[in-house]
Amino acid sequence: MTTYIPQAVQDALDEARMKHMRKSSRMRIYTDGESFAVLRLWETGFSVEAANTPQLRGLVDLFDGARYVSQCLIVASEEEAGEMRYEFKRATPATDAAPLDFYRAPDAPVGFIEGPS
């Protein structure tokens, strides 16, 4: 028995897989005012569609829907099966507060309540 698949069938399967990954992914990369869908995301990198995405390099912003996830410094890794893979050199998680420049004791009061005047 052979497992040969005609090229036309393989191309159709690849296109269907890419279409499904584009639709199911909420993750997006923003760089230079442009947005690109992230097909897959893992701990050390991500992949985008190679045909519709220019070569990315440097700092990019990673979003999950409208939520800002992190700022990433990336480097191209490899292209395979229509996906361009990128690795993180640095991924700084986004926070909703500015970093403190002083030590805050864990048992410090949250606020002060004034007594009646």
HELIX and SHEET records of a PDB file:
HELIX    1   1 GLN A    7  SER A   24  1                                  18    
SHEET    1   A 7 MET A  27  THR A  31  0                                        
SHEET    2   A 7 GLU A  34  TRP A  42 -1                                        
SHEET    3   A 7 GLY A  45  GLU A  49 -1                                        
SHEET    4   A 7 GLU A  83  PRO A  93 -1                                        
SHEET    5   A 7 ARG A  67  GLU A  80 -1                                        
SHEET    6   A 7 GLY A  58  ASP A  64 -1                                        
SHEET    7   A 7 MET A  27  THR A  31 -1                                        
END                                                                             
